[in-house]
Amino acid sequence: MVTLELWVVVGAAVLLAGALGLIVALAGARRRAVRAAKLAAATIARLEVSVAVLEAKNTNREELEQQLREGQKLEAIGQLAGGIAHDFNNLLTAILGNAELLRMGPGNEGIREEIDEILRAGRRGSELVRQMLSFARRSPGQIVPIDLHQSIEDTVSLLRRGTSPR
């Protein structure tokens, strides 16, 4: 016959086996939890890198959009400059043509210097129109030597005539 003590020992052994099983199960669960935590940390790190890449792409996109807006502004200014230059060129053509006729006319010897000044100013205006049209067309400008002394003399002469009391 089985004694009570034997049943107590068997019960204790069963309880110990159950506790050991629980300890083993908990250890396995802990290992799985540690692996899951490591996997979660790696995933978070990859997500942080992806967010940084997306932020960099967004910044680059914003810079490109700003450059596009600046380009559109310059294009509009170029078109405006071209329109003004054409209108100004039409005015200069009439001024230069009439000044040439006046210069060739008889009896204008006394004002020949003033007429020549009109012609020089008109030619400088024509050069300015050429530069504006070059900008409007986005064509590369030509670098040409100028007579700086003559340009200064022409400017001083124009200023003297424009500011002298009459």
Secondary structure, DSSP 8 states (H G I E B T S, - for coil): ---HHHHHHHHHHHHHHHHHHHHHHHHHHHHHHHHHHHHHHHHHHHHHHHHHHHHHHHHHHHHHHHHHHHHHHHHHHHHHHHHHHHHHHHHHHHHHHHHHHHHHSTT-GGGHHHHHHHHHHHHHHHHHHHHHHHHHHT---------HHHHHHHHHHHHHHHHS--
